[in-house]
């Protein structure tokens, strides 16, 4: 075997490794671009589907939407079983509905839900879609 034939093997492997690394970087950049586009171009308002499911016996009134300095939100009044006071409804629902998660697989904005007693004594469930970076 000649010296040139022996040198061809390592060069070919180097080319394969460089090509594989370049493809991996291109895929990573494409994924980052998709996440950024989905997070920026997506609707600024949370969908009514974003409202969490409630336990049996609890119902939501039609949600109202709005936007503030940190993002857009949905707010709906919750009614619970008859003997429960508003504070008791909040305690029951707090663990079931509160918390934050990503808005979607590629839309990485935070979607946060909370429940509280409003100033008029009703129980309100709110879902907020936070703006990027807030």
N, C-alpha and C positions, 0 to 999 in steps of 0.2 A: 504494500500500500504506500502511496506517495505521501509526502508531507502535506500537500494541498488537500487531499481527501480527508486526512485526519483533522485539519483545521475547520472544515466545513460543518462538522457536527456542533461544536460549541457556538459558532456564529448563528446557525439556524435556531438553536435553542434560545439564544439571546434575542433574536428577532421575534420569536413566538412569545417570550415573556414580555418584551416591550409592547407588542401588539395587544396582549391580554390586559396589561396595565392601562394602556391607552383606552381600550374599550370599557374597562371598569370605571375609569374617570369620566368618560363621556356619559355612561349610564347614570353615574352619581350626579353629574351636572344637570342632566335631563330631569331627574327626579326632583332635584332642588328647584329647578325652573317650574315644574308642574305644581309643586307645593306653593311656591310664591304666587303664581298666577291664580290658583284656586283660592288662596286666602285673600287676594286683593280684588279679584274680579267677582267673587261670590256675593250674593245678596247681603246687604248690611243688616237686614232684619232676620231674626230667628223665625223659622217656620213654625206654624202651630203644631206640627209633628214633634217639635223639640220639647213640648211640654211633657213632663214625666207622667207615667202611668200612676194612677192613685189606687190605693187599696179599695176593696169592695166597700160600698156604703158611702163613698166620697164622690162628689161631682164637681165639675168645673163649669163656671159661667163662661160665656163667649169671651175670649181674650181680647184685650185692647193692646195696641202696639204704640211705641214711641221711641224716640232717640234722645240720648243725653250726651254728656261730654265723654263718656267712656265707651259708648257703643249703643246699640239698639236693643229693645226689650219687648217682652210680652208680659202682661199682667192679667191674671184671671182670679176671680173670687171663688173660693173653695167653700162648699158646704159639706158638713159631715153628718154623722148619725145624730138624731134629735137630742139625746141628753148631754152631749159634749159641749162644753164652753169653748170659745175661740182659743184660749190658751192651751186647752187640752188637745184640740185639733192640731195646733202647731206642734205640740210635743209628739203626737202620733206620727205626723208627716215629716218632721225634721230629718230623721234618719233615712226615710224612704225617698225623699226627693231632693235634698240639698247636696251640693257638690258641683265640681267643674269637670269637664271633659273636652276633648277636641271636637270641633263642630262636624268633622267628617274625616274620611280617610286621608284626603289630600288637603282639606281646609283645616289648618291647624289653629285657627282662632279659638279662644276658650268660650265654651257655652256653659254658663253657670246658672244653677237653679237655687232658689231660696223660698222659704215660706215664713210669713210673719203676720202679726195682727196689725191691721192698719189703724189709722187715727179714728175711724168711725166704728171700730170694733169688729169689722169683718176680717176674715182670714184671706190673705192674698198670696198667691203663688206667682213668682216672677221668674222669668228665664231671660238672661241677658247674654247677647253675643258681643263679646268684647272686641274692640278695635285692635288691630295688630300693635304690639308694643305697649299695651296699657294693662 
